[in-house]
Amino acid sequence: PIPQSDVGYEITLMPGLYMQFLLWLGDEEFPPNAQILFSDNFRHAFSTEDMANIGDIVIGRMKAIGQSLAAGA
């Protein structure tokens, strides 16, 4: 967990390569919002297209884990 948003997490994708998921819940003034941030060195290891694919893969896996946890509750 990281404190940069209402709900935020940093994960290590590979040694030295990090992703941050920042979520804001929203309120009467602002809608909910989310950002995915990559460590600065990602551009040296992956192309822009690869980074988009990595984001899709990680989000898909997070959704699957969330569904699995909800089904077990």
C-alpha positions as CSV (number, residue, x, y, z in Angstrom):
1,P,0.0,0.0,0.0
2,I,1.1,3.6,-0.7
3,P,-0.5,6.9,0.6
4,Q,-0.6,8.9,-2.6
5,S,-4.4,8.4,-3.2
6,D,-7.5,7.2,-1.5
7,V,-6.4,3.7,-2.3
8,G,-3.0,3.1,-3.7
9,Y,-0.7,0.1,-4.3
10,E,2.8,-0.3,-5.7
11,I,3.7,-3.7,-7.1
12,T,7.0,-5.0,-8.4
13,L,6.6,-6.4,-11.8
14,M,10.2,-7.4,-12.2
15,P,13.2,-6.5,-10.1
16,G,13.7,-2.8,-10.4
17,L,10.4,-2.3,-12.4
18,Y,7.5,-1.0,-10.4
19,M,3.9,-0.1,-11.1
20,Q,1.6,2.1,-9.0
21,F,-2.2,1.9,-9.0
22,L,-3.7,5.1,-7.6
23,L,-7.5,5.2,-7.0
24,W,-9.6,8.2,-5.9
25,L,-13.1,7.4,-4.7
26,G,-14.7,10.7,-5.8
27,D,-17.1,12.9,-4.0
28,E,-19.9,15.4,-4.8
29,E,-17.3,17.7,-6.6
30,F,-15.1,15.1,-8.4
31,P,-15.9,11.8,-10.1
32,P,-13.9,8.6,-9.2
33,N,-10.5,8.5,-10.9
34,A,-7.7,6.1,-11.4
35,Q,-4.1,6.2,-12.6
36,I,-1.5,3.6,-13.4
37,L,2.1,4.8,-13.1
38,F,5.2,3.0,-14.2
39,S,8.7,3.5,-12.8
40,D,10.9,5.8,-14.9
41,N,13.1,2.9,-16.1
42,F,10.2,1.0,-17.7
43,R,10.9,2.9,-21.0
44,H,14.3,1.3,-21.1
45,A,13.0,-2.2,-20.8
46,F,9.6,-2.1,-22.7
47,S,8.1,-0.3,-25.6
48,T,5.0,1.9,-25.2
49,E,2.8,-0.9,-26.7
50,D,4.3,-3.4,-24.2
51,M,3.5,-1.1,-21.3
52,A,-0.1,-0.9,-22.4
53,N,-0.3,-4.7,-22.6
54,I,1.3,-5.0,-19.2
55,G,-1.3,-2.7,-17.7
56,D,-4.1,-4.8,-19.3
57,I,-2.7,-8.0,-18.1
58,V,-2.2,-6.8,-14.5
59,I,-5.7,-5.2,-14.4
60,G,-7.2,-8.5,-15.7
61,R,-5.4,-10.5,-13.1
62,M,-6.5,-8.1,-10.3
63,K,-10.1,-8.4,-11.5
64,A,-9.8,-12.2,-11.4
65,I,-8.4,-12.1,-7.9
66,G,-11.2,-9.8,-6.7
67,Q,-13.9,-12.0,-8.2
68,S,-12.3,-15.1,-6.6
69,L,-12.2,-13.3,-3.2
70,A,-15.8,-12.2,-3.6
71,A,-16.9,-15.7,-4.5
72,G,-15.2,-17.1,-1.4
73,A,-16.7,-14.6,1.0
